[in-house]
Amino acid sequence: MDHIRTMTWSIRPASSTDAARLASFAAALFRQAYGATHSEPTLSEYLGTAFAESQFAQAMANPSCTALLVESTDGTWLGYAQLRAGAPIPPTRQLLTELPGTRPLEIVRFYVDGEWHGRGIAQPLMRACEEDARERGCDVLWLQAWQEAQQALRFYRKSGFSVCGTAVFTFGERVDNDLVLARAVAHPAS
């Protein structure tokens, strides 16, 4: 994928040399998004495991995975998306309706730093996810989102996603009910 550029930032694929910084950045954005609703010490324990540098290095070495970074002209990271080819897997994810395609790409994580919310970053990042899907020959994007994350759910619905299932997210002793959302990948007119 080529860089997507604007006057102040661009979107680029992450490289293996970004793994350590991406793990730290991703953990910080997860804490930013869920720190008020997910208590300590479970939050730090979860971050230490799910956002370990080794997890990101392993994902970045996997050809079915991609990470897209939103980077300012001064090198500051403003957001990211992590993608993985594959379908929702039961039993933790149950589809209520079929995916609107047969070659799925999961948006595993999609975050924009809170300081940059409302500044025109999320939509181009979503378009970059869709471009990645097209380049891979995928015809559907899907993701899992917490039912209580209303701002995220509004953005996903605005981006054309609709609920097609449910999922269970275990966070320490806590079990959250998530939604599985999906949408077909648009193909540009020739």
C-alpha positions in Angstrom: 0.0 0.0 0.0 1.3 3.5 -0.8 1.3 6.2 1.8 -1.9 8.1 2.1 -0.9 11.7 2.7 -2.5 14.9 4.1 -0.9 18.2 5.0 -0.1 17.1 8.6 -0.2 13.3 8.7 0.0 10.2 6.6 -1.1 6.5 6.9 1.5 3.8 6.3 1.9 0.1 6.9 3.9 -0.7 10.0 7.2 -2.6 9.6 8.8 -5.1 11.9 11.0 -2.3 13.3 7.8 -0.6 14.6 6.8 -3.6 16.9 8.1 -2.3 20.2 6.8 1.2 19.7 3.5 0.0 18.4 3.0 -2.3 21.4 3.5 0.6 23.8 1.4 3.0 21.7 -1.5 0.4 21.4 -1.5 -0.2 25.1 -1.6 3.5 25.8 -4.6 4.0 23.5 -6.4 0.9 25.0 -5.8 2.4 28.5 -7.1 5.8 27.2 -10.2 4.2 25.8 -11.0 1.8 28.6 -9.1 2.9 31.8 -12.3 4.5 33.2 -14.4 1.3 32.8 -11.8 -1.5 33.3 -10.3 -1.5 36.8 -6.8 -2.1 38.0 -4.9 -4.3 38.5 -6.7 -6.3 35.8 -6.2 -3.6 33.2 -2.4 -3.6 33.6 -2.3 -7.4 33.7 -4.3 -7.5 30.4 -2.2 -4.9 28.8 1.0 -6.7 29.8 -0.2 -9.9 28.0 -2.4 -8.7 25.1 -0.1 -5.8 24.2 3.3 -7.4 24.8 6.0 -6.5 22.2 6.3 -10.2 21.4 2.6 -10.3 20.4 3.0 -7.4 18.0 6.3 -8.8 16.6 4.6 -12.1 16.0 1.6 -10.5 14.3 3.8 -8.4 12.1 5.7 -11.4 11.0 2.5 -13.2 10.0 1.6 -12.5 6.3 -2.1 -12.6 7.2 -1.7 -9.6 9.5 -1.1 -5.9 8.8 -0.8 -2.8 11.0 -1.5 0.6 9.6 -0.1 3.7 11.3 -1.3 7.2 11.3 1.8 9.3 11.6 2.3 13.1 11.7 5.0 14.8 9.7 7.0 15.1 12.9 6.9 11.3 13.5 4.2 11.4 16.2 1.7 8.5 16.0 -1.9 9.6 16.0 -3.7 6.2 15.6 -3.5 2.7 14.1 -5.4 -0.2 12.8 -4.5 -3.9 13.2 -5.9 -6.2 10.5 -5.9 -10.0 10.2 -7.4 -12.2 7.4 -10.0 -14.7 8.7 -13.5 -15.2 9.9 -15.2 -14.9 13.3 -14.4 -18.2 15.2 -17.0 -19.8 17.5 -17.6 -20.4 20.4 -16.7 -16.9 21.6 -18.2 -15.3 18.5 -21.6 -16.3 17.3 -23.0 -15.0 14.0 -26.7 -14.2 13.9 -26.5 -13.5 10.1 -24.0 -14.5 7.5 -21.1 -12.2 6.7 -21.8 -10.1 3.6 -19.0 -11.8 1.8 -16.8 -15.0 1.7 -13.2 -13.6 2.1 -13.2 -11.8 5.4 -10.6 -9.4 6.9 -10.9 -8.6 10.6 -10.2 -5.2 12.0 -8.6 -6.5 15.2 -8.0 -3.1 16.6 -8.8 0.5 15.5 -7.8 3.4 17.6 -7.2 7.1 17.2 -5.5 9.0 20.0 -8.2 11.0 21.9 -6.4 14.3 21.2 -7.1 13.7 17.5 -10.7 12.6 17.7 -12.9 14.7 15.4 -10.0 15.9 13.3 -10.6 13.8 10.2 -8.3 10.8 10.9 -10.7 7.9 11.5 -12.5 7.9 8.1 -9.2 7.9 6.1 -7.9 5.1 8.4 -11.0 3.1 7.7 -10.6 3.7 4.0 -7.0 2.5 4.3 -8.3 -0.7 6.0 -10.7 -1.2 3.1 -7.9 -0.6 0.6 -5.8 -3.3 2.4 -8.8 -5.6 2.1 -9.1 -5.0 -1.6 -5.4 -5.6 -2.2 -5.7 -8.9 -0.4 -8.8 -9.9 -2.4 -11.0 -9.8 0.7 -14.7 -8.9 0.2 -15.8 -8.2 3.7 -14.5 -6.3 6.7 -15.6 -7.3 10.2 -14.8 -6.4 13.8 -15.7 -6.9 17.4 -16.8 -4.0 19.6 -17.9 -3.6 23.2 -21.6 -2.9 23.4 -20.9 0.0 25.9 -18.5 1.7 23.5 -21.1 4.0 22.0 -18.7 6.5 20.3 -17.0 3.6 18.5 -20.3 1.9 17.6 -21.6 5.2 16.1 -18.4 5.5 14.0 -18.7 1.9 12.8 -22.3 2.3 11.9 -21.5 5.6 10.1 -18.8 3.7 8.2 -21.4 1.2 6.9 -21.0 -1.6 9.5 -24.0 -3.5 10.8 -24.4 -6.0 13.6 -24.2 -9.6 12.4 -23.4 -11.4 15.7 -22.3 -11.3 19.3 -19.1 -12.1 21.1 -17.8 -12.7 24.5 -14.8 -10.7 25.8 -13.2 -12.0 29.0 -11.3 -9.4 31.0 -9.9 -11.0 34.1 -13.0 -12.2 36.1 -15.2 -9.9 34.1 -17.1 -11.1 31.0 -18.3 -8.4 28.6 -20.8 -8.8 25.8 -19.5 -7.5 22.5 -21.1 -7.1 19.1 -19.7 -8.5 15.8 -20.2 -6.0 13.0 -19.4 -6.4 9.3 -19.8 -4.7 6.0 -19.0 -5.5 2.4 -15.8 -4.1 0.9 -16.6 -1.5 -1.7 -15.0 -1.8 -5.1 -14.2 1.4 -6.8 -16.0 2.0 -10.2 -13.7 1.4 -13.1 
